[in-house]
Amino acid sequence: MGKQLISSGIKQRNKSFYLSVSEVMMIVIAFHQLGYRDFKTYYIHFVC
């Protein structure tokens, strides 16, 4: 049935946009090991 629907022209991804628990834990563990003082700086320089 999904193949017969007319698309709206907007590309849609079938992947969820949430992080898994293991991804969040990796980010938090790396934050503590690398010694950043605040999470915003860490996120901007390391995660992004």
KESEMI-323647 format. One record per residue: residue number from 1; residue in three letters; x, z negated, y of N, C-alpha, C, O, CB in turn. Coordinates in steps of 0.001 Angstrom, whole numbers, always signed. Atoms other than C-alpha are relative to their C-alpha. Glycine has a CB too. Layout:
BEGIN
{num: NUM residu: ALA n.px: X n.pz: Z n.py: Y ca.px: X ca.pz: Z ca.py: Y c.px: X c.pz: Z c.py: Y o.px: X o.pz: Z o.py: Y cb.px: X cb.pz: Z cb.py: Y}
...
This chain:
BEGIN
{num: 1 residu: MET n.px: +820 n.pz: +0 n.py: -1194 ca.px: +0 ca.pz: +0 ca.py: +0 c.px: +869 c.pz: +0 c.py: +1265 o.px: +515 o.pz: +641 o.py: +2255 cb.px: -936 cb.pz: -1209 cb.py: -6}
{num: 2 residu: GLY n.px: -880 n.pz: +67 n.py: -1159 ca.px: +2876 ca.pz: -777 ca.py: +2399 c.px: +577 c.pz: +1352 c.py: +370 o.px: +845 o.pz: +1599 o.py: +1546 cb.px: +1116 cb.pz: -969 cb.py: -258}
{num: 3 residu: LYS n.px: -561 n.pz: -1317 n.py: -273 ca.px: +4214 ca.pz: +2773 ca.py: +2074 c.px: -992 c.pz: +896 c.py: +721 o.px: -589 o.pz: +1841 o.py: +1399 cb.px: +444 cb.pz: +657 cb.py: -1288}
{num: 4 residu: GLN n.px: +1019 n.pz: -848 n.py: -595 ca.px: +920 ca.pz: +4239 ca.py: +3256 c.px: -343 c.pz: -387 c.py: +1441 o.px: -1058 o.pz: +354 o.py: +2115 cb.px: -1240 cb.pz: -45 cb.py: -840}
{num: 5 residu: LEU n.px: +296 n.pz: +435 n.py: -1359 ca.px: +770 ca.pz: +2286 ca.py: +6537 c.px: +772 c.pz: +839 c.py: +1010 o.px: +1898 o.pz: +1263 o.py: +748 cb.px: +335 cb.pz: -1487 cb.py: +175}
{num: 6 residu: ILE n.px: -657 n.pz: -735 n.py: -1087 ca.px: +1597 ca.pz: +4089 ca.py: +9765 c.px: +827 c.pz: -1003 c.py: +792 o.px: +327 o.pz: -2048 o.py: +1211 cb.px: -1048 cb.pz: +741 cb.py: +927}
{num: 7 residu: SER n.px: -862 n.pz: +934 n.py: -724 ca.px: +4564 ca.pz: +2488 ca.py: +11481 c.px: -285 c.pz: +66 c.py: +1489 o.px: -802 o.pz: +1062 o.py: +1995 cb.px: +1482 cb.pz: +302 cb.py: -272}
{num: 8 residu: SER n.px: +206 n.pz: +77 n.py: -1441 ca.px: +4418 ca.pz: +1396 ca.py: +15109 c.px: +1152 c.pz: +650 c.py: +760 o.px: +1098 o.pz: +739 o.py: +1987 cb.px: -159 cb.pz: -1454 cb.py: +434}
{num: 9 residu: GLY n.px: -1149 n.pz: -611 n.py: -652 ca.px: +7746 ca.pz: +3108 ca.py: +15831 c.px: +1112 c.pz: -987 c.py: +293 o.px: +2220 o.pz: -583 o.py: +647 cb.px: -427 cb.pz: +654 cb.py: +1268}
{num: 10 residu: ILE n.px: -998 n.pz: +1033 n.py: -235 ca.px: +9580 ca.pz: -196 ca.py: +16219 c.px: +662 c.pz: -331 c.py: -1333 o.px: -11 o.pz: -608 o.py: -2326 cb.px: -638 cb.pz: -1274 cb.py: +650}
{num: 11 residu: LYS n.px: -708 n.pz: +335 n.py: +1233 ca.px: +12281 ca.pz: -830 ca.py: +13650 c.px: -129 c.pz: -1494 c.py: -261 o.px: +104 o.pz: -2312 o.py: +629 cb.px: +1495 cb.pz: +418 cb.py: +84}
{num: 12 residu: GLN n.px: +152 n.pz: +1396 n.py: +363 ca.px: +11631 ca.pz: -4065 ca.py: +11812 c.px: +925 c.pz: -328 c.py: -1159 o.px: +1103 o.pz: +466 o.py: -2083 cb.px: -1459 cb.pz: -319 cb.py: -361}
{num: 13 residu: ARG n.px: -877 n.pz: +458 n.py: +1070 ca.px: +14012 ca.pz: -6032 ca.py: +9655 c.px: -800 c.pz: -867 c.py: -957 o.px: -1698 o.pz: -1600 o.py: -541 cb.px: +1217 cb.pz: -780 cb.py: +566}
{num: 14 residu: ASN n.px: +680 n.pz: +799 n.py: +997 ca.px: +12855 ca.pz: -7614 ca.py: +6442 c.px: +730 c.pz: -1304 c.py: -285 o.px: +358 o.pz: -2033 o.py: -1204 cb.px: -155 cb.pz: +788 cb.py: -1268}
{num: 15 residu: LYS n.px: -788 n.pz: +1203 n.py: +213 ca.px: +15410 ca.pz: -10425 ca.py: +6724 c.px: -502 c.pz: -1100 c.py: +925 o.px: -809 o.pz: -844 o.py: +2090 cb.px: +1504 cb.pz: +273 cb.py: +236}
{num: 16 residu: SER n.px: +404 n.pz: +1111 n.py: -846 ca.px: +14420 ca.pz: -13853 ca.py: +7982 c.px: +1123 c.pz: -316 c.py: +983 o.px: +2286 o.pz: -20 o.py: +709 cb.px: -356 cb.pz: -1247 cb.py: -853}
{num: 17 residu: PHE n.px: -982 n.pz: +255 n.py: -1037 ca.px: +16194 ca.pz: -15010 ca.py: +11122 c.px: +467 c.pz: -1455 c.py: +5 o.px: +1137 o.pz: -1885 o.py: +944 cb.px: -574 cb.pz: +363 cb.py: +1349}
{num: 18 residu: TYR n.px: -419 n.pz: +1387 n.py: +99 ca.px: +16737 ca.pz: -18597 ca.py: +10009 c.px: +1296 c.pz: -102 c.py: -793 o.px: +1569 o.pz: +712 o.py: -1675 cb.px: -1098 cb.pz: -852 cb.py: -652}
{num: 19 residu: LEU n.px: -1224 n.pz: +249 n.py: +747 ca.px: +20047 ca.pz: -19961 ca.py: +8801 c.px: -330 c.pz: -818 c.py: -1237 o.px: -1224 o.pz: -1664 o.py: -1214 cb.px: +1051 cb.pz: -726 cb.py: +876}
{num: 20 residu: SER n.px: +192 n.pz: +803 n.py: +1202 ca.px: +20238 ca.pz: -21329 ca.py: +5300 c.px: +688 c.pz: -1349 c.py: +190 o.px: +1499 o.pz: -1517 o.py: +1101 cb.px: +554 cb.pz: +735 cb.py: -1260}
{num: 21 residu: VAL n.px: -588 n.pz: +1336 n.py: -78 ca.px: +21191 ca.pz: -24964 ca.py: +4713 c.px: +1512 c.pz: +72 c.py: -168 o.px: +2242 o.pz: -634 o.py: +528 cb.px: -611 cb.pz: -924 cb.py: -1066}
{num: 22 residu: SER n.px: -1440 n.pz: -109 n.py: +218 ca.px: +24625 ca.pz: -23944 ca.py: +3417 c.px: +719 c.pz: +572 c.py: +1225 o.px: +1848 o.pz: +177 o.py: +1513 cb.px: +278 cb.pz: +871 cb.py: -1221}
{num: 23 residu: GLU n.px: -609 n.pz: -554 n.py: -1216 ca.px: +25313 ca.pz: -21892 ca.py: +6585 c.px: +99 c.pz: -1064 c.py: +1089 o.px: +1112 o.pz: -1153 o.py: +1784 cb.px: -814 cb.pz: +1207 cb.py: +511}
{num: 24 residu: VAL n.px: -4 n.pz: +1068 n.py: -1006 ca.px: +24377 ca.pz: -24823 ca.py: +8829 c.px: +1060 c.pz: -1034 c.py: -339 o.px: +1786 o.pz: -1488 o.py: +545 cb.px: -1388 cb.pz: -670 cb.py: +99}
{num: 25 residu: MET n.px: -994 n.pz: +984 n.py: +417 ca.px: +26529 ca.pz: -27220 ca.py: +6801 c.px: +1420 c.pz: +513 c.py: +230 o.px: +2288 o.pz: -260 o.py: +634 cb.px: -195 cb.pz: -357 cb.py: -1474}
{num: 26 residu: MET n.px: -1319 n.pz: -575 n.py: -244 ca.px: +29522 ca.pz: -24855 ca.py: +7030 c.px: +351 c.pz: -75 c.py: +1486 o.px: +1486 o.pz: -398 o.py: +1838 cb.px: +51 cb.pz: +1459 cb.py: -489}
{num: 27 residu: ILE n.px: -231 n.pz: +48 n.py: -1449 ca.px: +29143 ca.pz: -24684 ca.py: +10835 c.px: +303 c.pz: -1430 c.py: +439 o.px: +1222 o.pz: -1650 o.py: +1228 cb.px: -1229 cb.pz: +548 cb.py: +769}
{num: 28 residu: VAL n.px: -190 n.pz: +1402 n.py: -383 ca.px: +28882 ca.pz: -28485 ca.py: +11160 c.px: +1342 c.pz: -535 c.py: -517 o.px: +2049 o.pz: -1229 o.py: +213 cb.px: -1158 cb.pz: -865 cb.py: -539}
{num: 29 residu: ILE n.px: -1269 n.pz: +474 n.py: +565 ca.px: +31843 ca.pz: -29183 ca.py: +8847 c.px: +1174 c.pz: +603 c.py: +753 o.px: +2137 o.pz: -98 o.py: +1061 cb.px: +96 cb.pz: +349 cb.py: -1499}
{num: 30 residu: ALA n.px: -1085 n.pz: -643 n.py: -757 ca.px: +34035 ca.pz: -26652 ca.py: +10656 c.px: +107 c.pz: -591 c.py: +1407 o.px: +1213 o.pz: -734 o.py: +1928 cb.px: -230 cb.pz: +1526 cb.py: +82}
{num: 31 residu: PHE n.px: +0 n.pz: +616 n.py: -1330 ca.px: +33019 ca.pz: -28200 ca.py: +14010 c.px: +788 c.pz: -1305 c.py: -27 o.px: +1599 o.pz: -1556 o.py: +864 cb.px: -1447 cb.pz: -256 cb.py: +486}
{num: 32 residu: HIS n.px: -690 n.pz: +1284 n.py: +86 ca.px: +34270 ca.pz: -31616 ca.py: +12891 c.px: +1471 c.pz: +180 c.py: -357 o.px: +2313 o.pz: -567 o.py: +141 cb.px: -678 cb.pz: -896 cb.py: -1029}
{num: 33 residu: GLN n.px: -1393 n.pz: -194 n.py: +413 ca.px: +37460 ca.pz: -30283 ca.py: +11284 c.px: +858 c.pz: +608 c.py: +1099 o.px: +2048 o.pz: +304 o.py: +1190 cb.px: +56 cb.pz: +880 cb.py: -1226}
{num: 34 residu: LEU n.px: -788 n.pz: -673 n.py: -1030 ca.px: +38521 ca.pz: -28146 ca.py: +14250 c.px: +229 c.pz: -856 c.py: +1237 o.px: +1071 o.pz: -517 o.py: +2068 cb.px: -674 cb.pz: +1275 cb.py: +398}
{num: 35 residu: GLY n.px: -273 n.pz: +944 n.py: -1072 ca.px: +38290 ca.pz: -31048 ca.py: +16698 c.px: -533 c.pz: +385 c.py: +1372 o.px: -9 o.pz: -84 o.py: +2383 cb.px: +1439 cb.pz: -193 cb.py: +99}
{num: 36 residu: TYR n.px: +608 n.pz: -313 n.py: -1294 ca.px: +36140 ca.pz: -29523 ca.py: +19427 c.px: -711 c.pz: -1238 c.py: +535 o.px: -1221 o.pz: -2049 o.py: -238 cb.px: -993 cb.pz: +1193 cb.py: -124}
{num: 37 residu: ARG n.px: +642 n.pz: +1162 n.py: -602 ca.px: +34752 ca.pz: -32068 ca.py: +21902 c.px: -1501 c.pz: +175 c.py: +164 o.px: -2250 o.pz: -798 o.py: +74 cb.px: +619 cb.pz: -289 cb.py: +1337}
{num: 38 residu: ASP n.px: +1440 n.pz: -223 n.py: -134 ca.px: +31365 ca.pz: -30457 ca.py: +22436 c.px: -410 c.pz: +1230 c.py: -802 o.px: +373 o.pz: +2160 o.py: -992 cb.px: -397 cb.pz: +167 cb.py: +1488}
{num: 39 residu: PHE n.px: +474 n.pz: -1025 n.py: +912 ca.px: +29246 ca.pz: -28221 ca.py: +20263 c.px: -181 c.pz: +1351 c.py: +697 o.px: +4 o.pz: +2396 o.py: +72 cb.px: -1306 cb.pz: -436 cb.py: -629}
{num: 40 residu: LYS n.px: +219 n.pz: -1254 n.py: -721 ca.px: +28489 ca.pz: -25626 ca.py: +22965 c.px: +1284 c.pz: +826 c.py: +60 o.px: +1253 o.pz: +2028 o.py: -203 cb.px: -514 cb.pz: -282 cb.py: +1420}
{num: 41 residu: THR n.px: -1281 n.pz: -708 n.py: -68 ca.px: +32163 ca.pz: -24709 ca.py: +23428 c.px: +387 c.pz: +535 c.py: -1385 o.px: +831 o.pz: +1675 o.py: -1517 cb.px: +1112 cb.pz: -935 cb.py: +547}
{num: 42 residu: TYR n.px: -289 n.pz: -415 n.py: +1371 ca.px: +32665 ca.pz: -24587 ca.py: +19657 c.px: -845 c.pz: +1198 c.py: -385 o.px: -335 o.pz: +2165 o.py: -949 cb.px: -243 cb.pz: -1150 cb.py: -977}
{num: 43 residu: TYR n.px: +901 n.pz: -1077 n.py: +383 ca.px: +29631 ca.pz: -22371 ca.py: +19191 c.px: +372 c.pz: +1307 c.py: +691 o.px: +356 o.pz: +2368 o.py: +67 cb.px: -1439 cb.pz: -375 cb.py: +330}
{num: 44 residu: ILE n.px: -351 n.pz: -1201 n.py: -763 ca.px: +30687 ca.pz: -19936 ca.py: +21924 c.px: +1316 c.pz: +614 c.py: -501 o.px: +1419 o.pz: +1834 o.py: -628 cb.px: +112 cb.pz: -336 cb.py: +1500}
{num: 45 residu: HIS n.px: -1310 n.pz: -513 n.py: +380 ca.px: +34313 ca.pz: -19648 ca.py: +20759 c.px: +170 c.pz: +294 c.py: -1486 o.px: +914 o.pz: +1202 o.py: -1856 cb.px: +1031 cb.pz: -965 cb.py: +414}
{num: 46 residu: PHE n.px: -246 n.pz: -131 n.py: +1424 ca.px: +34046 ca.pz: -19980 ca.py: +16998 c.px: -1152 c.pz: +704 c.py: -732 o.px: -917 o.pz: +1645 o.py: -1491 cb.px: +235 cb.pz: -1368 cb.py: -603}
{num: 47 residu: VAL n.px: +1126 n.pz: -527 n.py: +770 ca.px: +30553 ca.pz: -19189 ca.py: +15715 c.px: -385 c.pz: +1406 c.py: +464 o.px: -584 o.pz: +2301 o.py: -357 cb.px: -1204 cb.pz: -938 cb.py: +117}
{num: 48 residu: CYS n.px: +386 n.pz: -1326 n.py: -502 ca.px: +29680 ca.pz: -16271 ca.py: +17979 c.px: +1125 c.pz: +967 c.py: -215 o.px: +1006 o.pz: +2141 o.py: +137 cb.px: -378 cb.pz: -51 cb.py: +1487}
